[in-house]
């Protein structure tokens, strides 16, 4: 939900750090700085300069860090890298990127290869840089300021305009400014109150059809925590849409998200301890991979129930406030929406398509999601009006 989500859609992005191990063939030493340029597909030519720094670790193992320097100076440690004969391979699991190339046989100073991340492979040739030819890696931006945990922010200024265009957005930038695109009132309610659409009853039909672009500037500096953001949006809904409601308990069919049969030892999640107060990030979805960053299991369950599943998802993992980074790939069925949109996502029919979401959660995360029944809150609309003037 931060501005980082936008970068998740680019072919190269810096999001998370994973440990890296590099295996070397005995007849080559590829330590050093390698660099090359990606040309992105599209009607307008765009390029991204990339840098790969390889250094020795313990024994014969090496570490490698990847940079996309036209997108900032944040490095991403590779999750794996090998050199077998003249074949060079590395992967960056955090962004679902892989590379395979051939090392030159003459002087071992160039690699001809292809980069793949979610789509068709792109040519990426790397050259061993010298002190004179090495590109300057920019300093990474300082971490954004975070609101105090006990702060109670409100939107000092908010604008609500009828939306035009396509797509869906709900983003918070580094200054804490909220921007939404193509969001209905029902979207805003389910996000700010953590609800599945089936938990919202009553209200006029325009709640689901009228779409708005919303901008909200907090009265305090910094990025809000998730609870603070939800509270600000809730107050805006009360002030600008005159939203009034009451809650009822109702037993509904739900999906329970639990830890798999191997317990916590079987979890395949990377814990993120670098930003305990930060907002979660969700990008992509379906066969190409849902990229989740800095999210608790409750936030992950909330995302699934709001954007993917056909009924509420209840977090029963017991993992509490721990935050994780991971990628989940699955083949949607007709009942599952693409993230952020209510239309059913098409099912993949290729032989190498990933499994359905239930098996994917087991195999890729070490979790389990099963259908059951449980009492949940139902949000009953008592009053609502179209938004007041800006």
Order of alpha helices (4+ residues) and beta strands (2+ residues): alpha-beta-beta-beta-beta-beta-beta-beta-beta-beta-beta-beta-beta-beta-alpha-beta-alpha-beta-alpha-beta-beta-beta-beta-alpha-beta-beta-alpha-beta
